[in-house]
Amino acid sequence: MSRSPRTPVVLFGLLVLYMLLQSAWWMWLLLSKDQDILSLQTQLSAAGLVPALPIRQPQHARIMVLGEGLVFLLLLLAGLWATYRTVRHDLQRARQQQDFILAVSHELRTPIAGLKLHLQTLERAGLQEEQRAQLSRHAREDVERLHGLSERILQASRLDNRTRPVEFTAVELAETARFLVKEAGMTYGAGHKIELVAPADLTIRTDGDAFRTVLGNLLENACKYAPPGSTVHVSVEAVTSGVKLRVSDEGPGIPARDQERMYEKFYRGGDESTRTAKGVGLGLFIVQRTMEELGGTLKYRHTEPHGATFEAVFPNYA
């Protein structure tokens, strides 16, 4: 039987409670013993069995014990809090890694199985040329899917290690956006209506690969979570600080509980074992890190009555 992920947290809480109760017990015990010694000293002095000695007042003992006890408790709580944060962080990372393995396993299994089936079918005799062309096309699509997944993982690794070079050149963003939207409409966005609003020409000095990465990931993310047949809106416009890219969809949006962590590497809301949307939790991480390296901004807002809108502003390094 697998152990619940909350078990270490519960055990840690019980340990903290035990240490606090033990500290309170020893403080009470010290004060009680000090009181017993003071009472015995007073009795012996009154009976003339011991010479009169300066008697420490009870309040002085209480101040000393409580003062040292509180300092000890504060240091103890600080250490326990630091330990708790470390344990919680490790548990979150472990869950993310587990979800990543589940997601990657699912993402790899589907195209590999499809590719195997297409190749086995192509080996059969008597296939018509049209059938062979269709099977070859499906096989290439599966290969492209595998290639895209591997590229996304490598790109996330480069961004995480800050090894991605940034190159600023003159880029025609409107034409680039039209190309990417057209490409998306023929592949992962085929079941959606993708509308683009862009000027005839919009050239700035920026990183062209970064723009393609951001728009590609936001487009794929929108098509992934929006219902089939819905419209994905894309706009590119010049603003004072550079160029603003906006991608909106008609999907469920991102729940408030997930918005704080939606840019984390491998993070995906919900349960990985029951999730239907494909992905490994790298798209928004790549977008956020890319915009961070460019010195741009990235904002998310919920679209009423439902949907998600991402706005990325690319600075003009002219």
Helices and strands as residue ranges (DSSP letters): H 7-46, H 58-122, H 129-160, E 169-172, H 173-186, E 193-197, E 203-206, H 208-225, E 231-239, E 242-248, H 256-259, H 283-294, E 297-302, E 308-315
